Amino acid sequence: MPGAAAMKVFLTGGSGMVGRNLRETAPPDAEIVAPTRHEVDLTDPPAVQRALDAAAPDLVIHAAGRVGGIAANMADQAGFLVENLRMGLAVLEAAHRAGVRCLNLASSCIYPPEAPIPFTEDRLLTGTLEPTNEGYALAKLSVVRLGRYLNQASGAARIKSLVPCNLFGRHDNFDPTTAHLVPAALRKVHEAHARGGDVVVWGDGSARREFLYAGDAARMIWHAVARFDDLPEVMNLGAGTDHTILEYYQSAARVVGWRGRFQFDHSRPVGMRRKLVSVEWQRRLGFPEPRPLDEGLALTYRFFLERHAA
Ligand SMILES: NC(=O)c1ccc[n+]([C@@H]2O[C@H](COP(=O)([O-])OP(=O)(O)OC[C@H]3O[C@@H](n4cnc5c(N)ncnc54)[C@H](OP(=O)(O)O)[C@@H]3O)[C@@H](O)[C@H]2O)c1
């Protein structure tokens, strides 16, 4: 039929950072159905089933979740566990009943922190979880595992999970009280550039972190859609390299054009040791390479200026 979409995608979390980046990078022949929370509460299984059956998609991408930083997770472990579990169960079971393929997004916090670096997919469930976001991680891990059990039940590998590392980018959260490292660094450096003064880095800046530009993560997710049948049941999405916290701040300074001084607040915790996921599967399946760090930060800063600093 002329003009018909080649692929109809039911996207959960379409208003979130990942969801918006997926919509901005979608292949031209993809028709995306992305109900809002108001239209479909994903913690309500019958509502999810009705919406999915009505949409009759070729594929589900489950990119909704209750997501937060350490403080938010520690303050409400039960809420993070229950909401993420309910959403995951509802979405995967609905896709299973409808016989539709489903790409589920997990998170690299499902790895035991003591696993060898880089984290390979076979290290899942080989140790205890990071206590600060255990509820969230337990929910994500259970949903990944549910995918396996449903595949076993149907005899078809219709549910696959991607395990992204930390993300940053367009549609990120720049709120100074809750922002993650990269948007927080961009905002702090931007404000020092505008008003003067030093930029304070928590800890000594030497801890290493892995962050992937969300636009690149979205392009990778679309690549995963195209290679769905070749994907393993669980596959990491990573940047392939990590940087020190100071290097993220230095990149922010280059992007903003600020030449001031960093101060280090040694009273603040340095946080966990390294956490870097293996990108072996990405290489094997020819996934697109992520852009260099400064380029991702420059695009994120441009978004910040457009939306938040007008
Ligand atoms: N951001 C990261 O660094 C990162 C890293 C690894 C993995 N991930 C995973 O990627 C996924 C998306 O993350 P994100 O950063 O895009 O999060 P986000 O910006 O907080 O977006 C979350 C999305 O989920 C929706 N949602 C939450 N509860 C819902 C409910 N009960 N019913 C319907 N929709 C609901 C939100 O809708 P509203 O807009 O209405 O709230 C929003 O669209 C999550 O599964 C997360 O675990 C994220």
The ligand as a Tripos MOL2 file, in Angstrom:
@<TRIPOS>MOLECULE
LIG
   48    52     1     0     0
SMALL
NO_CHARGES

@<TRIPOS>ATOM
      1 N1         18.6150    7.8880   31.7790 N.am      1 LIG1
      2 C1         19.5730    6.9930   31.9400 C.2       1 LIG1
      3 O1         20.7440    7.3390   32.2470 O.2       1 LIG1
      4 C2         19.2820    5.5350   31.7300 C.ar      1 LIG1
      5 C3         20.3560    4.6320   31.7830 C.ar      1 LIG1
      6 C4         20.1160    3.2760   31.6130 C.ar      1 LIG1
      7 C5         18.8380    2.8300   31.4090 C.ar      1 LIG1
      8 N2         17.8050    3.7270   31.3620 N.ar      1 LIG1
      9 C6         16.4560    3.1720   31.1810 C.3       1 LIG1
     10 O2         15.8210    3.7650   30.0570 O.3       1 LIG1
     11 C7         14.4210    3.9080   30.3260 C.3       1 LIG1
     12 C8         14.0110    5.3560   30.0780 C.3       1 LIG1
     13 O3         14.7860    6.2300   30.9020 O.3       1 LIG1
     14 P1         14.6680    7.7950   30.7550 P.3       1 LIG1
     15 O4         15.9880    8.3510   31.1650 O.co2     1 LIG1
     16 O5         14.0980    8.1430   29.4390 O.co2     1 LIG1
     17 O6         13.6380    8.1320   31.9230 O.3       1 LIG1
     18 P2         12.6820    9.4000   32.0530 P.3       1 LIG1
     19 O7         13.2080   10.5470   31.2690 O.co2     1 LIG1
     20 O8         12.4450    9.5850   33.5170 O.co2     1 LIG1
     21 O9         11.3280    8.9190   31.3600 O.3       1 LIG1
     22 C9         10.5340    7.9190   31.9510 C.3       1 LIG1
     23 C10         9.3200    7.7000   31.0900 C.3       1 LIG1
     24 O10         8.5040    6.6800   31.6970 O.3       1 LIG1
     25 C11         7.1730    7.1810   31.7920 C.3       1 LIG1
     26 N3          6.4620    6.5630   32.9140 N.ar      1 LIG1
     27 C12         6.8960    6.4060   34.1830 C.ar      1 LIG1
     28 N4          5.9420    5.8240   34.9350 N.ar      1 LIG1
     29 C13         4.8810    5.5950   34.1060 C.ar      1 LIG1
     30 C14         3.5970    5.0180   34.2780 C.ar      1 LIG1
     31 N5          3.1860    4.5270   35.4550 N.pl3     1 LIG1
     32 N6          2.7700    4.9580   33.2080 N.ar      1 LIG1
     33 C15         3.1510    5.4540   31.9970 C.ar      1 LIG1
     34 N7          4.3600    6.0020   31.7780 N.ar      1 LIG1
     35 C16         5.2060    6.0780   32.8170 C.ar      1 LIG1
     36 C17         7.3570    8.6780   31.9850 C.3       1 LIG1
     37 O11         6.1470    9.3390   31.7220 O.3       1 LIG1
     38 P3          5.8920   10.8300   32.3140 P.3       1 LIG1
     39 O12         6.5960   11.7580   31.3650 O.co2     1 LIG1
     40 O13         4.4210   10.9730   32.2980 O.co2     1 LIG1
     41 O14         6.4850   10.8420   33.6980 O.co2     1 LIG1
     42 C18         8.4450    8.9490   30.9580 C.3       1 LIG1
     43 O15         7.9120    8.9950   29.6610 O.3       1 LIG1
     44 C19        14.1910    3.4450   31.7680 C.3       1 LIG1
     45 O16        13.7350    2.1270   31.7600 O.3       1 LIG1
     46 C20        15.5720    3.4830   32.3730 C.3       1 LIG1
     47 O17        15.7340    2.5010   33.3480 O.3       1 LIG1
     48 C21        17.9920    5.0680   31.5100 C.ar      1 LIG1
@<TRIPOS>BOND
     1     1     2 1
     2     2     3 2
     3     2     4 1
     4     4     5 ar
     5     4    48 ar
     6     5     6 ar
     7     6     7 ar
     8     7     8 ar
     9     8     9 1
    10     8    48 ar
    11     9    10 1
    12     9    46 1
    13    10    11 1
    14    11    12 1
    15    11    44 1
    16    12    13 1
    17    13    14 1
    18    14    15 2
    19    14    16 1
    20    14    17 1
    21    17    18 1
    22    18    19 2
    23    18    20 1
    24    18    21 1
    25    21    22 1
    26    22    23 1
    27    23    24 1
    28    23    42 1
    29    24    25 1
    30    25    26 1
    31    25    36 1
    32    26    27 ar
    33    26    35 ar
    34    27    28 ar
    35    28    29 ar
    36    29    30 ar
    37    29    35 ar
    38    30    31 1
    39    30    32 ar
    40    32    33 ar
    41    33    34 ar
    42    34    35 ar
    43    36    37 1
    44    36    42 1
    45    37    38 1
    46    38    39 2
    47    38    40 1
    48    38    41 1
    49    42    43 1
    50    44    45 1
    51    44    46 1
    52    46    47 1
@<TRIPOS>SUBSTRUCTURE
     1 LIG1         1 GROUP 0 **** ****
